[in-house]
Amino acid sequence: NAGVTQTPKFQVLKTGQSMTLQCAQDMNHNSMYWYRQDPGMGLRLIYYSASEGTTDKGEVPNGYNVSRLNKREFSLRLESAAPSQTSVYFCASSEQRGTEAFFGQGTRLTVV
Amino acid sequence: AQSVSQHNHHVILSEAASLELGCNYSYGGTVNLFWYVQYPGQHLQLLLKYFSGDPLVKGIKGFEAEFIKSKFSFNLRKPSVQWSDTAEYFCAVNLSGGYNKLIFGAGTRLAVHP
């Protein structure tokens, strides 16, 4: 039972480089999320997708873009990485409105 | 804007001590409430959830939480903590009836000493 799978697990980027974080879930969930976790700030919502074909901004969307490729996959793209984007990124999914979210293992990103 | 506040950022306890972690949210509508736990180096896992009904909910590993609507609170409790409870705990709120957006508090880091 894979659940929510994120790749890569670790990544180091140079300032200005771009990259895409991949996320896939095999639970047939409608909603998917991207969060970043920073010390003392908890998890902050970057973008979410309530259902296939829709995406919406969360609390901290600047510097990021997302694509809900299909029901399973929700990717997060950093077009021009900045040191302020050094963080741990978590993808999550939930079945429907209001239900619990299931999290991936996280991607530790360092921008130098 | 909706928000979730966790009062304690760091808590240090000895084994067998009782635990209560505070959580308040700012939203007047119907909400679903969650407590998640993150053990060192791991992803978030659900401890317990409240959707409706009995405001006292029981979760895994002996944790429970009480929803007090008048106080907009959902505090987490455990009568007797163990060293293995050392982790970070997050309260989260999902705005029921609207879009599906799960908002987290800043987290409380719990350290339990033997």
Interface residues (C-beta under 8 A of the other chain):
Chain A: N30 S31 Y33 Y35 G40 M41 G42 L43 R44 L45 Y48 A50 D56 G58 E59 F90 A92 S94 Q96 R97 G98 T99 E100 A101 F102 F103 G104 Q105 G106
Chain B: Q6 H9 N32 F34 Q42 H43 L44 Q45 L46 K49 F51 F90 A92 N94 L95 S96 G97 G98 Y99 N100 K101 L102 I103 F104 G105 A106 G107
